[in-house]
Amino acid sequence: MLTLHTAGHLVAGAGSEPVPDGAVLVEGDRIARVGPYEDLAASHPHARVRRWPGVLTPGLLVRGADGLLERTYYPDDPYETAELGTGPITGEAALAALGMTEARWGHSARRGTQKLLARGVTALTGRFTIPAVRTAVVRSGLVVLAPAGPADGAGASLDPFAGREEAGQAFHGVLEPGAPARFAVFAVTDPGALLAEGATTCVATVIGGRLLHRRR
């Protein structure tokens, strides 16, 4: 099935000029075409159309995700938040006090991957040593890449735009025909607002042509 994803602006990759009312035509797990919505809609009138507010970009990359998923605990809302709060828990002493088990790490990692998808993340790096965490990452659909080096992911954040000088530094890949259909949409007025407003503005995340996150 052909699906046409369109937004107010499309940025195909780092350094690319934004395309007003741009669109990505997806066939299966691949991108078939990229360009102005009117052109793609006219040439593929039977494609299913998904209209999104804001800016459509390549999916985002988080480096050092093992720190976010194996050394950070995400309380189970609403069952644990009254006792533990809603924020992530880090630090050896705090984690030791929780009496973490492999199963509990796995449940936390599933919540963590959901937070990443909700921020437009489609790929991550990390050395995952806890089997339940590895399973959660694989099942999430996120693409796992090898770390770039020992310092890869220093200061990792759930928001891939954090600490960046420009939004394109957080992009993973380029939106072009034949490329994997991995992209995200952010509800911001224009590409220049991505850094200021951050990845929590994400309204949709697509990996392998599948809509894995949609803000409700």
Salt bridges, closest charged atoms under 4 A:
ASP29 OD1 - ARG30 NE 3.98
ASP66 OD2 - ARG71 NH2 3.86
ASP76 OD2 - ARG111 NH1 3.94
GLU80 OE2 - ARG104 NH2 2.87
ASP152 OD1 - ARG63 NH1 3.06
